[in-house]
Amino acid sequence: MNEIDLKTKIEGLKKAIAEHKDFTGTYESQLKETEKELKDYNKVELTPMQLDDIYEAVEAGVEQFDWSDTDNFEIEYGIDYDGKVNCESHDFRNSNDLVQMVCDKVCKLFKEADCPKDDNS
């Protein structure tokens, strides 16, 4: 091969690589979309009204929680340089109680289905 043939081949290979990069982007977006479809395939479809009911149940569960009970929090106090007491850190301790309240409200919206004995799901 001579110099012109090699330069032509290099340009052709660069063009082929660029075209395949375009295809790669298309394939990657299709792959992500298909993976999302597979993930959503077995999900139960809910109407907007049912989703609103779930939202309201979660909201009711959170509102029922006693946020003013200081035993639900672990608070660490400190003193500033000017002598003021401040809260250096606070942790929420009773998240299990909150989760239970929310789950109780949401579970009231559904009826549990019987599972066949030979089905593992």
C-alpha angles and dihedrals in degrees: 000000000000129000095268092051091050093049090048091050091048091051090048092051092048090051092049091050091050091050092050091049088057089051090047091057091050092048092047092053091047090049092052091047092049092047089052090049090051091049091050095041098093096036117117111248115233130193120238088253091056091048089052089052090052091048091050091048092052090046091051091050093051092045090052091058115099103239092173094063104105091201087072090067137056107216127190115199130202139180122242123221090260091056097257119139114233139177107252095182141351130192129196107234106178101057090133090062091051092047091050092051092050093046091050091054094046094045090056087067094061140054116223113240123225112248119221113245095239093048115090095197 
